[in-house]
């Protein structure tokens, strides 16, 4: 999977990868950039692609979505919701500060306009055999930590060993097929793999954050802390007000500032992130000029909150940018470890109780599309009935899959949007009756315990209650009592990671090149691991088998068909009640910025895009005068 620089945050879901934009001229140019040693069939290159050739040749100057003429200077003031109590984003303890990964560099970095290609960052060269049974990263001799010490192969090996043994569970699952990390000398580190079929290992190990061994030698890595950590990235922490704000300052002598992968990025002298208790307060802060930028995720706010004089004067801008990345799955999720969610018919009934069409029309201004795939907005999404190669993959797993996988195309229930959901509620009642549930005194009775069904819905965003309330009422008509409990973000994270919930809503992000991270999402081995991303507690041998098929796909065509099979299996188990999706970014900002002509094509949360913007001094002066 292709992560962005921010992939370490446990709050931010796995982020996007990119669209294929190759031309024959680029491929021809790149073919000359590789040194192939015929005797050992070893490739030494500036980049490595999952399939095919890298888009950018060895002598490329910058990514197309970044401007080499971007000015350095000024500040970007953003916000986050909730609080934070840690500057360690690599563990499950504590709530890490937003964007803390900006202080770290990785071995390689991804382009945001290809399906999955990694380019050298801390590593200036990548060496690997044709079978990708190992990879050697040749470190850039200029690479330095912020204290001036050189980054060495020992630091890289330390980072791998520390993250996989003391870090969050995702590192262990993500790098499970890596046998060892070995420093060959100061500038070369070799990763040996357990398999020659897991082709993405040579790429994903490049996403490893490089940690300073000398800094951590006398510190407890597995403990949350507000001590300012040492990094090597384009920013370092300038100031922290615990739980309230964090300020990053650009490192003026950053060792990697002139690398092609960084040119046109990281233009702000300061990035300030203020924390607010909810979106309502944050939006008012933006309109008052206390913030510069907001990624608007709430439809009602987008359509109703920004009709103010500054917007009419053209000083406060609204902009949409098309996004081509897989949107993943946002949904109501259930905890399979608890009854009644271990019953597939009960789970399916939950979907029939959700009136999406009414919700979209009355709450979201008809701005969304219902999600019907875990890989929505991509060629990885399943559809119709399985046939051909996909059917061939699924047939041996038939005993462990719902029969509907082979007989009924997956479709979400549909209503006319009037609020009259009787037909779907009757279908839900039928499913519940088939599962043995009965109604007594208006309550749905569990056939095993003979007690009424009561669900606690865990929520961290008070504004989401307006979406939940109609759903609560529909469930009540089925005899199901659902109580909504709103908690702060720290408690929410702790409870979800500890599997202490009945239902909640989360987003599982995906990329154009799914792989090893799928173990963390859906595998049986991750189900009972606190802190894993298998929040639902899925344990299914067919899904385990499909995960391994995806990871070991030999080419792009096979990856697509295997991922569609996995998608289909997940959908027909009804582990989630799918929400909605938007295939564009909604941005609101004060008009002090300039931006490149091209936006990153596959930048799911616009975390890369905003870091290619820069401050226009004349515009900033105008905005400053207006705010006074």
C-alpha positions in Angstrom: 0.0 0.0 0.0 1.1 3.5 -0.7 1.1 5.8 2.4 1.8 9.5 2.6 4.2 11.1 5.1 1.4 11.1 7.6 0.7 7.4 7.6 2.0 7.0 11.2 -0.9 8.7 12.8 -3.4 6.3 14.5 -6.2 8.8 14.0 -5.7 9.3 10.3 -6.7 6.3 8.3 -4.5 4.7 5.7 -4.2 7.2 3.0 -4.3 7.3 -0.7 -2.1 6.2 -3.6 -2.1 7.3 -7.1 -3.3 7.3 -10.7 -1.3 5.9 -13.6 -0.1 8.7 -15.9 2.7 7.1 -18.0 3.8 8.2 -21.4 6.0 6.2 -23.8 8.6 9.0 -23.8 8.9 8.9 -20.0 9.2 5.1 -20.0 11.8 5.2 -22.6 13.8 7.8 -20.7 13.6 5.9 -17.5 14.7 2.7 -19.2 18.2 4.3 -19.5 18.2 5.3 -15.8 18.6 1.8 -14.5 21.9 -0.1 -14.2 21.2 -3.8 -14.7 23.9 -6.1 -13.7 23.4 -9.1 -16.1 25.5 -11.5 -14.1 23.3 -11.4 -11.0 20.3 -9.8 -12.6 20.3 -7.1 -10.0 18.8 -3.7 -10.6 20.2 -0.4 -9.1 17.8 2.5 -9.5 16.6 5.8 -8.2 13.1 4.4 -7.9 11.1 1.2 -7.8 7.6 0.6 -9.1 5.2 -2.1 -8.0 4.3 -2.9 -11.6 5.9 -1.5 -14.8 8.4 1.3 -14.8 8.6 4.5 -12.7 7.0 7.6 -14.3 9.9 9.9 -13.4 13.4 9.3 -14.8 16.5 9.4 -12.8 17.2 13.0 -13.8 13.7 14.4 -13.0 13.6 17.8 -11.4 10.3 17.7 -9.4 7.0 16.0 -9.3 4.5 17.5 -11.7 2.1 18.5 -8.9 4.8 20.6 -7.2 6.1 24.0 -8.4 9.9 24.6 -8.2 9.1 28.3 -8.2 7.1 28.1 -4.9 8.2 30.8 -2.4 9.4 29.9 1.0 8.0 31.8 4.0 4.8 32.7 5.8 2.7 30.4 7.9 -0.2 28.0 7.6 -2.6 27.8 10.5 -4.8 24.7 10.5 -6.9 23.0 13.2 -7.5 19.5 14.6 -10.5 18.3 16.6 -10.1 16.9 20.2 -6.8 16.9 22.0 -3.4 15.2 22.1 -1.1 14.0 24.9 1.8 12.5 23.0 4.5 13.3 20.5 5.1 9.6 19.8 3.0 8.6 16.8 4.4 5.1 16.5 2.7 3.4 19.4 -0.9 2.8 20.5 -0.5 4.5 23.9 -1.6 8.1 24.0 -3.1 10.4 21.3 -0.4 11.7 19.1 -0.3 15.4 17.9 -1.5 16.0 14.4 1.1 16.1 11.6 3.9 15.0 14.0 5.2 12.8 11.1 6.4 16.0 9.4 9.6 15.8 11.5 10.6 12.4 10.2 12.0 11.2 6.9 11.5 7.8 5.3 13.9 5.7 3.2 11.7 6.5 0.1 8.7 8.6 -0.7 5.8 7.9 -3.1 4.7 10.0 -6.0 1.1 10.9 -5.9 0.4 10.4 -9.6 1.2 6.7 -10.0 -0.4 3.6 -8.7 2.5 2.7 -6.5 6.1 3.9 -7.1 8.7 4.8 -4.4 11.5 7.3 -5.1 14.6 7.7 -3.0 14.6 10.1 0.0 17.0 9.0 2.8 18.0 6.3 0.3 19.5 7.7 -2.9 19.6 4.3 -4.6 17.6 1.1 -4.4 19.2 -2.2 -5.3 17.2 -5.4 -5.7 17.2 -8.7 -7.7 14.6 -9.6 -10.3 12.8 -11.9 -7.9 12.7 -9.2 -5.2 13.9 -11.6 -2.5 15.8 -8.8 -0.9 16.5 -5.1 -1.2 19.5 -3.0 -0.4 19.0 0.7 0.3 22.1 2.9 -0.4 21.7 5.9 2.0 22.3 9.5 0.8 25.6 10.6 2.4 24.0 14.0 3.0 21.2 12.7 5.2 21.3 14.1 8.7 19.2 14.2 11.8 18.3 17.6 13.1 21.2 17.5 15.6 23.7 17.2 12.7 24.5 13.5 13.1 24.6 11.4 9.9 21.9 8.9 9.3 23.5 5.5 9.1 22.4 2.0 8.2 22.4 1.1 11.9 19.7 3.8 12.4 17.6 2.1 9.7 18.0 -1.4 11.2 17.2 0.0 14.6 14.1 1.7 13.3 12.8 -1.6 11.7 13.6 -3.7 14.8 12.1 -1.1 17.2 8.9 -0.4 15.3 8.1 -4.1 14.6 8.7 -5.1 18.3 7.6 -2.1 20.3 5.5 -0.1 17.8 1.8 -0.3 17.0 0.6 -3.6 15.7 0.3 -2.3 12.2 4.1 -2.4 11.8 4.2 -6.1 12.8 1.5 -7.1 10.3 2.8 -4.8 7.5 6.3 -6.1 7.7 5.5 -9.7 8.7 7.3 -11.2 5.7 10.6 -9.4 6.2 13.1 -11.8 7.7 15.7 -9.3 8.9 17.3 -5.9 8.5 21.1 -5.9 8.4 23.5 -3.0 8.1 26.2 -3.9 5.5 28.2 -0.8 6.2 27.4 2.8 7.3 25.7 3.6 4.0 24.0 0.3 3.0 21.2 -1.6 4.7 19.8 -4.9 3.4 16.3 -6.3 4.0 15.9 -10.0 3.4 12.4 -11.4 2.8 10.7 -14.6 3.7 9.0 -14.8 0.3 9.7 -14.1 -3.3 6.0 -13.8 -4.2 5.3 -10.8 -1.9 6.5 -8.3 -4.5 5.6 -5.1 -2.6 8.0 -5.8 0.3 10.8 -4.0 -1.6 8.6 -0.9 -1.8 6.8 -0.8 1.5 10.0 -1.2 3.6 11.0 2.1 2.0 8.1 3.7 3.8 9.9 3.0 7.1 10.4 6.2 9.2 14.1 6.5 10.1 14.6 7.0 13.8 17.8 8.1 15.5 19.2 5.2 17.5 21.4 7.5 19.6 18.4 9.5 20.7 16.3 6.5 21.8 19.0 4.5 23.5 18.1 5.8 27.0 14.4 6.4 26.4 11.3 4.1 26.6 10.1 3.9 23.1 6.8 2.1 24.0 5.7 4.9 26.3 3.8 8.1 25.3 5.6 11.3 26.0 5.5 15.0 25.3 9.2 15.3 25.1 10.2 16.8 21.7 11.6 13.9 19.6 14.6 14.1 17.3 13.9 13.7 13.6 15.4 14.4 10.2 12.5 15.8 8.2 11.6 19.2 6.7 10.1 20.4 10.0 10.8 20.2 13.7 8.7 21.0 16.7 9.0 24.6 17.7 6.4 24.9 20.5 3.8 22.6 22.2 0.9 23.6 24.4 -0.2 20.2 25.5 -3.7 19.3 24.2 -4.2 22.8 22.7 -1.7 23.5 19.9 1.5 22.5 18.3 3.8 24.6 16.1 6.2 23.2 13.5 9.0 25.3 12.1 10.7 24.7 8.7 14.3 23.5 9.0 16.2 26.1 6.9 19.2 23.8 6.4 17.1 20.7 5.9 19.5 18.2 4.3 16.9 17.0 1.7 15.5 20.4 0.7 17.0 20.2 -2.9 16.0 16.7 -3.6 13.7 16.3 -6.6 11.1 14.6 -4.5 11.0 17.6 -2.1 11.3 20.5 -4.5 8.2 22.6 -4.3 7.1 21.0 -1.0 7.2 22.3 2.6 7.1 26.0 1.7 5.6 27.4 5.0 8.1 28.7 7.6 5.6 27.6 10.3 2.7 25.2 10.4 0.4 25.9 13.4 -2.2 23.5 14.5 -4.8 24.6 17.0 -7.1 22.1 18.7 -10.9 22.7 19.0 -13.5 20.6 20.8 -15.7 20.3 17.7 -16.1 21.4 14.1 -18.6 24.1 15.0 -16.1 26.1 17.0 -13.3 25.5 14.4 -15.5 26.8 11.6 -16.2 30.0 13.6 -12.5 30.4 14.2 -11.8 30.1 10.5 -14.4 32.7 9.6 -13.0 35.0 12.3 -9.6 34.8 10.7 -8.0 32.7 13.4 -7.3 29.9 11.0 -6.1 29.9 7.4 -7.4 26.7 5.9 -10.0 24.0 6.5 -10.7 20.7 4.8 -14.5 20.7 4.9 -15.9 17.3 5.6 -19.4 18.3 6.7 -21.9 18.9 3.8 -24.1 21.2 5.8 -21.2 23.4 6.7 -20.0 23.5 3.1 -23.4 24.7 1.8 -24.5 27.0 4.7 -21.7 28.3 6.8 -19.5 30.4 4.5 -21.9 33.0 3.1 -20.2 35.8 4.9 -18.9 39.3 3.8 -15.3 38.1 3.4 -16.5 35.3 1.0 -18.5 37.8 -1.1 -15.4 40.1 -1.3 -13.4 37.1 -2.6 -11.1 37.0 0.5 -12.5 33.7 1.9 -12.4 31.0 -0.9 -14.2 27.8 -1.4 -12.6 25.3 -3.9 -13.3 21.8 -5.0 -10.5 19.5 -6.4 -11.3 16.2 -8.0 -9.7 13.2 -6.3 -9.1 10.0 -8.2 -7.9 7.8 -5.3 -9.9 4.8 -4.0 -12.1 6.3 -1.3 -12.2 3.2 0.9 -15.1 2.4 3.2 -16.7 4.8 5.7 -19.4 3.0 7.6 -21.2 2.0 10.8 -19.0 -0.8 12.0 -19.9 -3.5 14.5 -17.9 -5.5 17.0 -18.2 -9.2 16.0 -16.8 -10.2 19.4 -20.1 -9.4 21.0 -23.6 -10.7 20.4 -25.8 -10.0 18.5 -23.3 -8.8 15.9 -21.9 -12.3 15.5 -25.2 -13.1 13.6 -24.9 -12.3 9.9 -28.7 -11.8 9.5 -28.8 -9.4 12.3 -25.9 -7.4 10.7 -27.7 -7.4 7.3 -30.9 -6.1 9.0 -28.9 -3.2 10.4 -28.3 -2.0 6.8 -32.0 -2.2 5.9 -32.8 0.0 8.9 -30.5 2.8 7.5 -32.4 5.2 5.2 -29.5 6.6 3.2 -31.6 8.3 0.6 -33.5 10.3 3.1 -30.3 11.2 4.9 -28.5 12.3 1.8 -31.5 14.4 0.6 -32.3 16.1 3.9 -28.9 16.3 5.7 -26.3 16.3 2.9 -27.9 18.4 0.1 -27.8 15.3 -2.2 -24.1 15.8 -2.4 -22.9 12.2 -1.7 -22.9 8.8 -3.4 -23.6 5.6 -1.4 -20.5 3.5 -1.0 -20.9 0.0 -2.4 -17.3 -1.3 -2.2 -14.3 -1.3 0.1 -12.4 0.0 -2.9 -14.9 2.6 -4.1 -13.8 4.9 -6.9 -11.3 2.4 -8.4 -11.0 -0.5 -10.8 -10.4 -2.7 -7.7 -14.1 -2.5 -6.8 -16.3 -5.6 -7.3 -19.6 -5.6 -9.2 -22.2 -7.9 -10.6 -21.7 -11.6 -10.0 -18.2 -13.2 -10.0 -17.1 -14.7 -13.3 -14.0 -15.9 -15.0 -10.8 -15.7 -13.0 -12.6 -14.2 -10.0 -15.0 -17.1 -9.8 -12.1 -19.4 -10.1 -10.5 -17.8 -7.1 -13.7 -17.8 -5.0 -15.0 -21.3 -5.8 -12.5 -23.3 -3.6 -13.5 -21.0 -0.7 -17.2 -21.6 -1.1 -17.8 -23.4 2.2 -16.5 -20.4 4.1 -18.4 -17.7 2.2 -22.1 -16.7 2.2 -24.0 -18.3 -0.6 -25.1 -14.9 -1.8 -21.5 -14.3 -3.0 -22.2 -16.5 -5.9 -25.9 -15.9 -6.5 -26.8 -12.2 -5.7 -24.9 -9.1 -6.7 -24.2 -6.9 -3.7 -26.5 -3.9 -3.5 -27.3 -1.6 -0.6 -31.0 -1.3 0.3 -32.7 1.7 -1.5 -35.6 3.9 -0.4 -37.5 6.7 -2.2 -36.0 9.2 0.2 -39.4 10.2 1.6 -38.7 9.0 5.1 -41.2 6.1 4.6 -38.9 3.2 5.0 -41.6 0.5 5.6 -40.5 -1.9 2.9 -37.0 -2.1 4.1 -38.0 -2.4 7.7 -40.2 -5.3 6.8 -37.3 -6.9 5.1 -35.2 -6.3 8.3 -37.9 -7.9 10.4 -37.9 -10.9 8.1 -34.2 -11.3 8.5 -34.4 -11.0 12.3 -37.2 -13.5 12.4 -35.2 -16.0 10.3 -32.4 -15.6 12.8 -34.7 -16.5 15.7 -35.3 -13.0 17.2 -38.8 -12.3 18.5 -40.7 -9.2 19.6 -42.0 -9.0 23.2 -43.6 -5.8 24.5 -42.1 -3.9 21.6 -38.6 -5.1 22.3 -36.4 -7.4 20.2 -35.5 -10.4 22.2 -32.2 -12.2 21.8 -33.0 -16.0 21.3 -29.9 -17.0 23.4 -30.2 -14.8 26.4 -33.9 -14.0 26.2 -33.0 -10.4 27.0 -33.9 -7.3 25.0 -31.3 -6.1 22.4 -29.6 -2.9 23.6 -26.8 -1.4 21.6 -24.4 1.3 22.7 -23.2 3.5 19.8 -19.8 5.1 20.5 -19.3 8.5 18.9 -16.6 11.2 19.2 -18.3 13.9 17.1 -21.4 15.6 18.6 -22.4 17.0 15.1 -22.9 13.4 13.9 -25.9 12.9 16.2 -28.1 14.5 13.6 -27.2 11.6 11.3 -27.7 9.0 14.0 -31.0 10.2 15.4 -33.2 9.0 12.4 -31.3 5.7 12.4 -32.0 5.3 16.1 -35.7 5.8 15.4 -35.7 3.2 12.6 -34.0 0.7 14.9 -36.5 1.4 17.6 -39.3 0.4 15.1 -37.5 -3.0 14.9 -37.5 -3.3 18.7 -33.8 -2.5 19.0 -32.7 0.1 21.5 -29.6 2.0 20.5 -28.1 4.5 22.9 -25.6 7.1 21.5 -22.7 7.8 23.8 -20.4 10.8 22.8 -16.9 10.7 24.3 -13.7 12.7 23.8 -11.2 11.7 21.2 -8.8 10.1 23.6 -11.4 7.9 25.2 -12.8 7.0 21.8 -9.4 5.9 20.5 -8.7 3.9 23.6 -12.0 2.1 23.6 -11.9 1.3 19.8 -8.3 0.1 20.0 -9.2 -2.0 23.1 -12.3 -3.4 21.3 -14.6 -2.0 23.9 -17.6 -0.9 21.8 -20.7 -2.3 20.2 -21.1 0.0 17.2 -19.3 3.1 15.9 -18.3 4.7 12.6 -14.9 4.6 11.1 -13.2 4.9 7.7 -10.9 2.2 6.3 -8.8 3.9 3.6 -7.4 2.0 0.6 -4.9 2.7 -2.2 -4.5 1.7 -5.8 -2.1 -1.0 -4.7 -3.5 -3.0 -1.7 -1.2 -5.4 -0.1 0.3 -6.3 3.3 -1.8 -3.8 5.3 -4.9 -5.9 4.5 -3.6 -8.3 7.2 -4.0 -5.5 9.8 -7.5 -4.7 8.5 -9.2 -8.1 8.2 -7.0 -11.1 9.2 -7.9 -13.6 12.0 -4.5 -13.0 13.5 -5.2 -9.3 13.9 -8.7 -9.8 15.3 -7.8 -10.1 19.0 -4.7 -7.8 18.9 -5.4 -4.5 20.8 -4.5 -1.6 18.6 -4.8 -3.5 15.3 -7.0 -2.1 12.5 -9.3 -5.2 12.5 -11.7 -3.2 14.6 -14.6 -5.5 13.8 -12.8 -8.7 14.9 -13.1 -10.6 11.6 -12.0 -14.2 11.8 -12.7 -16.0 8.5 -10.4 -18.5 6.8 -11.7 -17.5 3.3 -10.9 -13.9 3.9 -7.5 -14.9 5.3 -6.8 -16.8 2.1 -7.9 -13.9 -0.1 -5.7 -11.5 1.8 -2.6 -13.6 1.1 -3.7 -13.9 -2.6 -3.8 -10.1 -2.8 -0.4 -9.7 -1.1 1.2 -12.2 -3.5 -0.4 -11.1 -6.7 2.2 -11.4 -9.5 1.0 -8.6 -11.7 -1.5 -5.7 -11.9 -4.2 -7.7 -13.7 -4.1 -10.5 -11.1 -4.1 -7.9 -8.2 -7.3 -6.4 -9.6 -9.2 -9.6 -9.8 -8.0 -10.9 -6.4 -8.9 -7.6 -4.7 -12.3 -7.7 -6.3 -12.8 -11.2 -4.8 -11.7 -9.9 -1.3 -14.0 -7.0 -1.7 -16.9 -9.2 -2.6 -16.3 -11.5 0.4 -16.2 -8.6 2.8 -19.4 -7.0 1.5 -21.5 -10.2 1.6 -20.5 -10.8 5.3 -22.2 -7.5 6.2 -19.5 -6.4 8.6 -20.4 -2.8 8.1 -23.3 -0.6 7.1 -21.8 1.5 4.3 -22.0 5.3 4.5 -21.4 7.7 1.6 -18.5 9.1 -0.4 -17.4 12.2 -2.2 -14.8 12.1 -5.0 -13.5 15.6 -4.5 -11.8 17.7 -1.9 -13.8 20.6 -0.4 -11.4 23.3 0.7 -12.1 26.6 2.5 -9.2 29.1 2.9 -8.3 32.7 3.2 -6.9 33.9 -0.1 -3.3 34.3 0.9 -2.0 31.3 -1.0 -0.8 30.3 -4.4 -0.9 26.7 -5.6 0.6 24.6 -8.4 -1.3 24.3 -11.7 -1.7 20.5 -11.1 -3.0 19.0 -7.9 -1.9 15.5 -6.8 -4.3 13.1 -8.5 -4.6 10.6 -5.7 -4.3 12.5 -2.4 -7.2 11.2 -0.4 -7.2 13.8 2.4 -5.2 16.5 0.6 -2.3 16.2 3.1 0.2 16.2 0.2 -1.6 18.9 -1.7 -1.6 21.5 1.0 2.2 21.1 1.5 2.8 22.2 -2.1 1.0 25.5 -1.6 2.8 28.6 -0.6 2.1 32.1 0.7 1.8 35.1 -1.7 3.2 38.1 0.3 0.9 40.6 -1.4 -2.2 38.5 -0.8 -1.2 37.8 2.8 -0.8 41.5 3.4 -4.3 42.2 2.0 -5.8 39.4 4.2 -3.9 40.7 7.2 -5.3 44.2 6.7 -8.9 42.8 6.3 -8.6 40.8 9.5 -7.7 43.9 11.4 
